[in-house]
Amino acid sequence: MTATALPATGSTFDEVMSALDDFLALEPDRRRGHMSCYAMKGGTDVQRVLQAGYNKYFGFNALVRRYFPGYQRIEQEVLETAAGLLGGKATGAVTAMTAGGTESIFCAVHAAREWARETRPEIIAPEFVAPYSLHATFSKACHYLGVKLRRIPVGPDYRGDPEAMAAAIGPNTVGLAASAPCWSYGLYDPIDEIAAIARDRGLWMHVDACVGGFLAPFVKKAGHPLPAWDFSVEGVTSISADLHKFGFAAFPCSIVGFRDESLLRFHQVFPDDWPSMKYMAQAFSGSRPASSAVGAWTMFQYLGEDGYVRLARETMEGKARMSEGIAAIPGLKPWATDLSILVYESTDPTVPVEKIVGGLTELGWPCGGTLEPPLVHLVMDPLAAGTVDDYLKDLARVVESVRSGKPVQTGSLSYVD
Ligand SMILES: *Cc1c(COP(=O)(O)O)cnc(C)c1O
């Protein structure tokens, strides 16, 4: 079935489904592609439960939640649970649901800009200062919002450099941002030090915990030490954290959190200058699937704290096994990353990282990388943990093929291209 224009006549259910199955057959194997291109997931039972919960509210529009008292309760429970997980109980943090990390970050930059307009009206060209490793989508948000983003080189340990950031603060700086952890290296910036600078200088401080926000609390409970990063750190004003990553919810589902309720007025915008009067949405998106919050709620209830801790343990064990296995392959060196992201470099000039990425992709392990410096990038999760041995076997094969000069395709180290 090919259809580049609307077909003149419809097809049967079976025909349409079988055509979709043909498309699906072209996609990478779900288990092998898991470390790079599918959502972080907890395993087949978790996915089955998620899908069932999601489908219960299929077709409900969360924008008009005033009609849905049941849904309102679900969403409110997710928002309050999320605020607690982000360390926000003591500060009275408030959260809003968004359609992903990009929207969460957009909302945080927007609120910071509005806050600065009120508190520092003399600034007409607002700026944010952040480590070079801050996620690209922050640049996008700043661009849309007329905010300049000054990316400051990371330190020799590839983490944000608080001193260099402090030195870059100028008269137009309204906020600082940092990652917990960043995507490219899987490392936490020193959030406490950067937040202390923000507090002392009266600046907004955003923590991008999109990938780590709903994993870190459970990794910590599983006994792994982690740096402080959430609202318990004084000076942290807003946080982005994706439920569709380690909350194990379905796309699109993310949270933007603000330190306390007084900041909500810088986030909320309710236009009423059109024929239908007041327009109230939770964030930037209008119509959005109620199923997003329902999926998150389903996961919170099904897994509970002990379930999330178990999955966090499986994730960290999988990462440790992967890291040991990579270190045992001559010419490869895994970095000591903080959470679920694992990156590794090649120490053998005859084995370029682009070739490893290309070779793995050829063997059915689609993967990405980091360009500066060249690194292979993967995200461990409980499902991927079950594929570590197969991955390592194929990785050793790829490295050997490249080293011996066999033709291997060249891969791309870019995030999304
Ligand atoms: C995934 C991610 C984002 C962007 O999130 P989307 O949901 O893709 O919009 C931002 N920051 C970090 C650290 C991320 O891992």
Ligand as a Chemical Component Dictionary entry (heavy atoms), coordinates in Angstrom:
data_LIG
# 
_chem_comp.id                   LIG 
_chem_comp.type                 NON-POLYMER 
_chem_comp.pdbx_formal_charge   0 
_chem_comp.three_letter_code    LIG 
# 
loop_
_chem_comp_atom.comp_id 
_chem_comp_atom.atom_id 
_chem_comp_atom.alt_atom_id 
_chem_comp_atom.type_symbol 
_chem_comp_atom.charge 
_chem_comp_atom.model_Cartn_x 
_chem_comp_atom.model_Cartn_y 
_chem_comp_atom.model_Cartn_z 
_chem_comp_atom.pdbx_ordinal 
LIG C1 C1 C 0 15.584 14.417 26.297 1  
LIG C2 C2 C 0 16.213 15.622 26.846 2  
LIG C3 C3 C 0 15.736 16.893 26.543 3  
LIG C4 C4 C 0 14.662 17.172 25.500 4  
LIG O1 O1 O 0 13.523 16.492 25.722 5  
LIG P1 P1 P 0 12.407 16.179 24.590 6  
LIG O2 O2 O 0 11.446 15.408 25.398 7  
LIG O3 O3 O 0 13.059 15.405 23.505 8  
LIG O4 O4 O 0 11.853 17.463 24.107 9  
LIG C5 C5 C 0 16.325 17.967 27.181 10 
LIG N1 N1 N 0 17.344 17.798 28.027 11 
LIG C6 C6 C 0 17.867 16.579 28.324 12 
LIG C7 C7 C 0 19.010 16.460 29.268 13 
LIG C8 C8 C 0 17.313 15.452 27.741 14 
LIG O5 O5 O 0 17.817 14.247 28.016 15 
# 
loop_
_chem_comp_bond.comp_id 
_chem_comp_bond.atom_id_1 
_chem_comp_bond.atom_id_2 
_chem_comp_bond.value_order 
_chem_comp_bond.pdbx_ordinal 
LIG C1 C2 SING 1  
LIG C2 C3 SING 2  
LIG C2 C8 DOUB 3  
LIG C3 C4 SING 4  
LIG C3 C5 DOUB 5  
LIG C4 O1 SING 6  
LIG O1 P1 SING 7  
LIG P1 O2 DOUB 8  
LIG P1 O3 SING 9  
LIG P1 O4 SING 10 
LIG C5 N1 SING 11 
LIG N1 C6 DOUB 12 
LIG C6 C7 SING 13 
LIG C6 C8 SING 14 
LIG C8 O5 SING 15 
# 
